């Protein structure tokens, strides 16, 4: 069964849908020096996706059983 959406209230009393906000910005480049977007994809020059999040996770779990 699917969980209901979590809607938070800001300090000003406005309702914020975190899941909607997260999905709208998943391709935005994350702040910092990790060279990933908000989704977790590895980025190359010009912000192009080099490896998807699923590939990175698969490589990690192959080496760490």
C-alpha positions as CSV (number, residue, x, y, z in Angstrom):
1,X,0.0,0.0,0.0
2,X,1.3,3.4,-0.9
3,X,2.1,5.8,1.9
4,X,0.2,9.2,1.9
5,X,2.2,12.3,0.9
6,X,4.0,14.1,3.6
7,X,3.1,17.8,3.7
8,X,5.0,20.0,6.0
9,X,4.2,23.4,7.3
10,X,6.8,26.2,7.1
11,X,7.5,28.6,9.8
12,X,5.3,31.1,8.0
13,X,2.4,28.6,8.0
14,X,2.6,27.7,4.3
15,X,2.3,24.0,3.3
16,X,5.3,22.5,1.5
17,X,5.1,19.2,-0.4
18,X,8.7,17.8,-0.1
19,X,8.2,15.0,-2.6
20,X,7.0,17.3,-5.3
21,X,9.8,19.7,-4.6
22,X,12.3,16.9,-4.7
23,X,11.0,15.5,-8.0
24,X,11.0,19.0,-9.6
25,X,14.7,19.5,-8.8
26,X,16.2,16.0,-9.3
27,X,18.1,17.0,-12.4
28,X,19.6,20.2,-10.8
29,X,23.3,20.1,-10.0
30,X,24.0,19.6,-6.3
31,X,26.0,22.1,-4.4
32,X,29.5,21.1,-3.4
33,X,32.4,19.3,-5.1
34,X,30.8,15.8,-5.5
35,X,29.9,16.3,-9.2
36,X,26.4,14.8,-8.9
37,X,22.9,16.0,-9.5
38,X,20.3,16.0,-6.8
39,X,19.2,12.5,-7.9
40,X,22.7,11.0,-7.5
41,X,23.8,10.7,-11.1
42,X,27.5,11.3,-11.7
43,X,28.1,14.3,-13.9
44,X,30.9,15.1,-16.4
45,X,31.9,18.3,-18.1
46,X,29.0,20.6,-18.9
47,X,26.7,18.8,-16.5
48,X,26.2,15.8,-18.8
49,X,25.3,12.6,-17.0
50,X,28.2,10.1,-17.2
51,X,26.8,7.3,-15.0
52,X,23.3,6.9,-13.6
53,X,22.6,6.4,-10.0
54,X,21.5,2.8,-10.6
55,X,24.9,2.0,-12.2
56,X,26.8,3.5,-9.3
57,X,24.8,1.6,-6.8
58,X,25.2,-1.7,-8.8
59,X,29.0,-1.2,-8.9
60,X,29.1,-0.6,-5.1
61,X,27.1,-3.6,-4.2
62,X,29.0,-5.9,-6.6
63,X,32.2,-5.2,-4.6
64,X,30.6,-5.1,-1.1
65,X,28.7,-8.4,-0.5
